[in-house]
Amino acid sequence: MSLLASISLSLILFAYIFWPERNPFVQADKTRVDYLRERKDSIYENLRDLNFEYLAGKYPEQDYAEQRASLEDEAASVMAEMEALESRGIFAGRARR
């Protein structure tokens, strides 16, 4: 009796774990604003890492200044594009973060 119960439980668990999804290739729709948010977060993370590595002595002053200016320029352009999209009403129907 216990053998039958353990086999049936194993089959049920196996089916639950490996049962295919109805459509496994469905992806969440990403808007341009979602992409820009991810890019902004990535840039800010890179700035934090750059600052940490500079304080640790891994970057000379000139390289640090060039890299920081480059990342800040990129962040500014991303933020400007996000604001432009927001002003055109791209956020309609979506929650802001």
N, C-alpha and C positions, 0 to 999 in steps of 0.2 A: 504494500500500500504506500509506504513512504517512498519507494523507488518510483512508483507511478507519479506521485505528487512532485518529486524533485525533477523528473523528466519534463512534466508538463510546465512547471515553473521555469525551467531552463528554456524551453521552447518559446514560452510567452516573452521572457526577457530578451531572447535572441531576436524575436520578431519585432519587439518594441524598439530595440536599439538599431537594428539594421533595416527597418522598413523604409523604403524610399519615399522621399517627399513627393508631393504632387507635381511640383515644378521646381526642381532644385536650382534652375538657372535664373530665377527671378532675383533681380537686384533692386535695391531701393533707388528710387529716382533721385539723382543729385542735381541740384540747381547750381548755377554759377556762384551764387552767394554761399552755398555750402562748401564748394571748392575753395572760395576765397577765405572763409573762416578757417578751414584746415590749413591753408597756406600761411595765414597770419599767425596761427598757433605755432606752426613750424618755425617761422622766422623768429618769433619771440623766444622759442626754445634755443635756437641757434645763437641768439644774442646773449642769453644767459650762459650758455656753454662757452662762448667766446670770452665773456667777461671773467668767468671762473678760470679759464686757461691762461688768460692774461695775468690775473692776480697770482696764479701759480708759477709764473715766470716762463711759460712756454712760448709766448709771442713777444717779439720786439715791439717797441712803441709804434713804429711806423706801420708795420703789418697790422697791428691791432686797430689803429686809426682807419686804415683803408678798409679792412673787413667790416668794421663797425659802421662806417659811412655807407658802404655798399648795402648792408643789411637794413639800415635805417631808411635808405632810399627805396628799397624794395617794399618795406613795410608801409611806407607812406603811399606808394602807388597802389598797393592792395587796399589800404584803407580808403583812398580816394575813389577807387572803383566800387567798393562796397557802398560808400555814401551816395555815389551816382545811381547805383541800382536801387538803393532805398528811396531816393527822391523820385524815381520813376514809378514807384509802387510795386516793385518786384516782390515785396514781402506780403502782398495781399493774401490773406488766408493762411498765413504761416505764423507760428509763434516766434518772437524775437528772442535771442539769447542774451 
